[in-house]
């Protein structure tokens, strides 16, 4: 049988969420077919420039997400998404109140850059 997941409940009840300054909380929700890891994120983030080893698909559920690339920024609101290619240098700016779902490769690693 399927499983219903409340993103806000998952973020609030995770005993060891992934955190980033200044106030970002990111919780792993599960895997799909052993390939993708799903994360829910909420709060405020002023991320640093980095790259990652997997494509990343960020779906905005509430609020606004801004991802800066070397070619310029992209902004997404509720019902919109931003696709980040593996190895593409970027950073995210997420104001307070944003709720998003991230789909990325299992075992993805981030590197400074």
N, C-alpha and C positions, 0 to 999 in steps of 0.2 A: 504494500500500500504506500501511497505517496506520503509526503511529509510537508506540513505547512510551516513556514518560517516567518516570524515577525522580525524584521531587520532591527527595529528599535529595541526589542526585547533581547535579541542576540548581542547587540552592542552593550546593553546595560548589564547583562548577566555573565559576560565572558570574564572568567577569573584572570586571564592573562592576555588582554587585547594588545594589539600592536599599537604603539603610540608614537606620535611625532609632534614636535613643538609647533605652535604654542599649545594647542588644545585639541589635537586630532586623535580620534579613536578609530581603529580599524580592526574588525573581528573576522576571522575565517569562519565561513558558514558551511563549507563542504566542497566536495569534488564532484565532477560530472564525468562519467566514463573514464575516470583515472587521468584525465588530461587537464582540465581546467580547475582552478581554485577560485571560489567565489568569496569576495570580501564585501562587507558593508562598512561604510565610513561615514562619520558624522563629526561635526565640530568645526574648528577653524584651523587652517594649515597655511603656513608660509614656507613652502617646500624649497629645498635647494636644488640646483641643477644636478641631474643624474641621467643615467641610461639604464636599461634593463634588458635581460636576456630573452624576454618573451614579449609578444604583442600584448597590449592592454586595452580593454574596452571599458570605458567609464560611462555609466548611465546615470544621469541626474534624476533623482526622484523628487527632491525638494530643494529649493534654493538655487544657487548659481555656482558653477565651476569655471575657473579660468586656468587654462594650461598654456604656458608660454613655450614656444619653440624658437629655434634660431631664426626662422623665417617670419616670426610674429606670433601673436596670441590667438587662441580660439576660446570662445566663451559659449557655454551651454547652460540651458535652463531646464526646468522640469520637462520630461519627455524627450530630451535630446541627449546625445552621446558624443564622446570624443574617442577616436581610435588613435592609439599611439603605437607606432611600429617598433619592433624590437630594435634596440641599438640607437633609437632616435633620442637625441639630447633634448630634455625638457624639464620643466618645473611646474608645480601646481600651486595656485593661490585659491584657497577655498575660504570664503567668509563664514562666520558663525551661522548655523542654521541649515547648512547644506547636508543633504543625505544622498549618498550615492551608492551604487553597486558596481563593483569592479570585477571583471572577468579576465583572468590571466592564466598563463601556463603554470601547471604544477611545478614547484621547485624554482620558480623565477627568482633571479637574483638582481639586486640593484647595485650599481657601481657609481661612484662619484664621477662627475664629469661635466 
